[in-house]
């Protein structure tokens, strides 16, 4: 008798299916509405949002725009509004920081933190997962 161990080669189709399913799960887990909220002093349109969050549009009506990312809703926002995934978004901001010396949007960890920042900071633009009753909602996605 031989003491050799037999290894089964992974089945390419099985691995492809597992990879495919794992790729879909994060998107399914985070799917939901996104509400873009703005400080009362901000006058922009929904068409401006991609430019605001990619650093192309930095002011409106003489007010410096202050984009605020929400880590709890970022995947949905990036997919629906900016049309980038998190890796491409981070890469975009790394290049902008190096080339133009500008900083990426600050990141808050919850809807409540984003709402507090948007209410208190002129020029603030953020997004949350539920429509807040006391903040200006620019657009629902």
PEDARA-V10746 format. One record per residue. SS is DSSP state (H for helix, E for strand, C for the rest). PHI is phi in whole degrees, -180 to 180 (999 if undefined). Layout:
SS:PHI, SS:PHI
//
This chain:
C:999, C:-99, C:-96, C:-75, C:-96, C:-95, C:-106, C:-88, C:-71, C:-62, C:-80, H:-57, H:-66, H:-63, H:-66, H:-64, H:-65, H:-61, H:-62, H:-63, H:-64, H:-64, H:-67, H:-84, H:-59, H:-59, H:-66, H:-68, H:-68, H:-107, C:-66, C:172, C:-74, C:-128, E:-112, E:-87, E:-118, E:-137, C:-64, C:-56, C:-83, C:-87, C:-126, C:-133, C:-111, H:-60, H:-66, H:-83, H:-60, H:-59, H:-65, H:-65, H:-83, C:-111, C:80, C:-81, C:-109, C:-114, E:-152, E:-149, C:53, C:79, E:-106, E:-69, C:-81, E:-126, E:-72, E:-128, E:-83, E:-120, C:-58, C:-73, C:-124, H:-63, H:-59, H:-66, H:-62, H:-62, H:-68, H:-85, H:-109, H:-85, C:65, C:-136, C:-87, H:-60, H:-66, H:-68, H:-64, H:-63, H:-64, H:-57, H:-72, H:-63, H:-66, H:-62, H:-62, H:-72, H:-79, H:-110, C:71, C:-104, C:-92, C:-70, C:-57, E:-69, E:-116, E:-113, C:-95, C:-156, H:-57, H:-60, H:-66, H:-65, H:-59, H:-60, H:-67, H:-65, H:-66, H:-95, C:-116, C:-58, C:92, E:-73, E:-135, E:-143, E:-148, E:-138, C:-92, C:-135, C:-67, C:-81, C:-74, C:-118, C:-134, E:-68, E:-93, E:-80, E:-162, E:-105, C:-119
//
